[in-house]
Amino acid sequence: DRRRLAQVQPDNTATRARNARLPEPVITIRDLDFAPSGATSAPPVSASRMSDVDMRVPEAASPNPNAVAIVIGNRDYQTPGVANADYAVQDAMSVKRYLVEAFGFSEDRIILDTNVSVGRMNELFGSTTDASSGRLAELVASRPAGTVDVVVFYSGHGHPEGRPPRRFLVPVDGNPRRLAATGYPLDALYKNLTAQGGRSVLLAIDAGFGALSDAGSLLQTESFGGIELEVGTVGGANTQVLHATTGEQTARWRRDQSHGLFTYYFLRGIQGGADANGDATITAAELEAYIRANVRNYAAERMTGAQQVPEIFTNNPSRPIVTLKPGS
């Protein structure tokens, strides 16, 4: 026994040295896309799941140094009774990575912000009366006119208010009962993006604008009873606005991928899923068709009783959204 121990001891020592240099393993429990019958809350969120859209991010064919972006993930809501948007921060972090690697944006021209207050939203996008007062306007103005591609991404809660209902992004300090004072109006965002005069604008919003979120009701006692929500879009020749839902539908989560359902297929499309003709260029029309079909079908077929159809406005269907390096 002593001889055998002496023979294996050097190997054991070398193995322990190698193991000491390895990172700690990540162990996660992957839940399903539905809650048990009668459940009133979502299962706990694992902080370290890896989605397949995050395992491989394609490379842009060329850099886009004049592009600018604002990316927001609002997860941790402060108002009592408002559920958290569990995957919003992860959505935002992944979108920023795609903007750098797949879109070719310069990292220093992307503002990534999480758990944003109403004051910060006004600082980023400009006030409801002055588009030039925001950080976005400063970023656009710092590059030659007509050369700037603008991307804005938001993941978090949305909610309607008023009669007829007006749509608002809900800051983490926002009160769904007083959104005129504590929210950021979606039509103001449209107006301010139009005013920037960028070469192109891509606005993607993973939020529902009914009285419900995938974590439950934002307002337990309020229902808008199918009243038509106001609809608008960003003006300009090269704009695309992608909403996770139509009307009062709920924006669902893909818990198995730790992303919003809409965000997951937005990224999966850029990853190459939307490249219908295989030419490594994903156009606005290809991205629209891919997101609309996959979000709708997944919700209908894999989520019991769910309906989610993205609302998409595309002004120039042939405009390239990204051009990827072949084979990346």
QUIURTA-V880494 format. One record per helix or strand of 3 or more residues. SS is the DSSP state (alpha for helix, beta for strand). FROM is the first residue (numbers start at 1). TO is the last residue. If there is no record, write none. Layout:
ss: (SS:SS)
from: (FROM:FROM)
to: (TO:TO)
This chain:
ss: (alpha:alpha:beta:alpha:alpha:beta:alpha:alpha:alpha:beta:beta:beta:alpha:alpha:beta:beta:alpha:alpha:beta:alpha:beta:beta)
from: (2:52:68:88:107:110:118:131:135:149:158:166:179:186:200:239:255:261:281:284:311:320)
to: (21:55:73:101:109:114:125:133:141:155:161:169:182:195:206:243:257:273:283:302:314:324)
